[in-house]
Amino acid sequence: MTRPVSLTVGAAIHRAQALLREAGVDGPRREARLLVGLASGLDAFLPTDTRLSPDAAGRLEVLVARRAAREPYAHLAEEREFMGLRFLVSGAALIPRPETECLIEALFRDRPARHILDLGTGTGAMLLSLLDRWPDARGVGVDRSVAALAVAGRNVTALGLHGRALLLASDWTGALRAAPTFDLAVCNPPYVRTDEIGTLDPEVRDYEPRLALDGGSDGLDSVRGLLPRLVRMLEPGARAVFETDPRLWEGLAALTEQHGGRDISCIPDLAGRRRGLIARFPGLAG
Ligand SMILES: C[S@@+](CC[C@H](N)C(=O)[O-])C[C@H]1O[C@@H](n2cnc3c(N)ncnc32)[C@H](O)[C@@H]1O
């Protein structure tokens, strides 16, 4: 193997940008700067004649090749910021998205919850950001993916939330006692229609877990499956929040209403689309 030659920051950005552009990566200059920063530990806004060490140049070569193969930047950095907190990420769990932050921000504008259920917790982003903000709350995060739960477990530790977050391997609520226990349920289910998965960006299609994406033939399979049992686990007056594809919002609202959801309203994403749904459940007797 040839030893990578020492490069200036400017030349490194220029070279990385060209490779990323050729690979079809969006915003190649910005990404090239980020990769130079990641490889070198230097601020990539340093004077462009700053020299990279040969080790940093070698790391950069590997990172650029991975990004040019369309591996997401968050997998290379092994972290993603969500609600101002640092979450560890890997290919085992969905990378937390800004759309999901809109749902959490809407909850922060309302009263704190005490017992939270996060269905399909992934990295734990939704549950752990709520627990971080609401010190008196406790919560349960379930996921069918044991690999995703391992990532969530590392985030519980990194965020110092031991003792307040319980993580369980479960097919939705299957492993939980069907008793009215929770005053808030949050759920970002897989909601991509099976026939649309092939049209997603390679970063998502080829690197994020299919279990986190595939919502079945109409995108609503998960919610349809989990709602009947979920409603038995909510205290009277509990809230439930779901993320969805804006095109599926009406269908999700109809399903929620069928299962007793009331005061259904929409949480818009940053582009003003109907990304989140919030409903109140009066309880089985209500
Ligand atoms: C879209 S991801 C959401 C991850 C995380 N809540 C977030 O918002 O970043 C959906 C999650 O649901 C999980 N999941 C899919 N089917 C499931 C099932 N039957 N039971 C429990 N979890 C499931 C996936 O493993 C994945 O972690």
PDBQT file of the ligand as one rigid body, heavy atoms in Angstrom, charges set to zero:
ROOT
HETATM    1  C1  LIG A 301     -38.435   4.687  11.788  1.00  0.00    +0.000 C 
HETATM    2  S1  LIG A 301     -37.510   3.810  13.008  1.00  0.00    +0.000 S 
HETATM    3  C2  LIG A 301     -37.635   4.960  14.359  1.00  0.00    +0.000 C 
HETATM    4  C3  LIG A 301     -36.448   4.945  15.299  1.00  0.00    +0.000 C 
HETATM    5  C4  LIG A 301     -36.466   6.043  16.366  1.00  0.00    +0.000 C 
HETATM    6  N1  LIG A 301     -37.678   6.004  17.150  1.00  0.00    +0.000 N 
HETATM    7  C5  LIG A 301     -36.319   7.409  15.724  1.00  0.00    +0.000 C 
HETATM    8  O1  LIG A 301     -37.327   8.113  15.621  1.00  0.00    +0.000 OA
HETATM    9  O2  LIG A 301     -35.207   7.779  15.322  1.00  0.00    +0.000 OA
HETATM   10  C6  LIG A 301     -38.637   2.508  13.421  1.00  0.00    +0.000 C 
HETATM   11  C7  LIG A 301     -38.171   1.567  14.499  1.00  0.00    +0.000 C 
HETATM   12  O3  LIG A 301     -39.198   0.590  14.716  1.00  0.00    +0.000 OA
HETATM   13  C8  LIG A 301     -38.591  -0.669  14.923  1.00  0.00    +0.000 C 
HETATM   14  N2  LIG A 301     -39.575  -1.716  14.603  1.00  0.00    +0.000 N 
HETATM   15  C9  LIG A 301     -40.010  -2.139  13.396  1.00  0.00    +0.000 A 
HETATM   16  N3  LIG A 301     -40.917  -3.113  13.522  1.00  0.00    +0.000 NA
HETATM   17  C10 LIG A 301     -41.073  -3.332  14.858  1.00  0.00    +0.000 A 
HETATM   18  C11 LIG A 301     -41.894  -4.229  15.631  1.00  0.00    +0.000 A 
HETATM   19  N4  LIG A 301     -42.711  -5.096  15.047  1.00  0.00    +0.000 N 
HETATM   20  N5  LIG A 301     -41.812  -4.154  16.965  1.00  0.00    +0.000 NA
HETATM   21  C12 LIG A 301     -40.979  -3.264  17.575  1.00  0.00    +0.000 A 
HETATM   22  N6  LIG A 301     -40.179  -2.411  16.893  1.00  0.00    +0.000 NA
HETATM   23  C13 LIG A 301     -40.223  -2.438  15.550  1.00  0.00    +0.000 A 
HETATM   24  C14 LIG A 301     -37.385  -0.660  14.007  1.00  0.00    +0.000 C 
HETATM   25  O4  LIG A 301     -36.423  -1.626  14.390  1.00  0.00    +0.000 OA
HETATM   26  C15 LIG A 301     -36.912   0.779  14.157  1.00  0.00    +0.000 C 
HETATM   27  O5  LIG A 301     -35.977   0.910  15.193  1.00  0.00    +0.000 OA
ENDROOT
TORSDOF 0
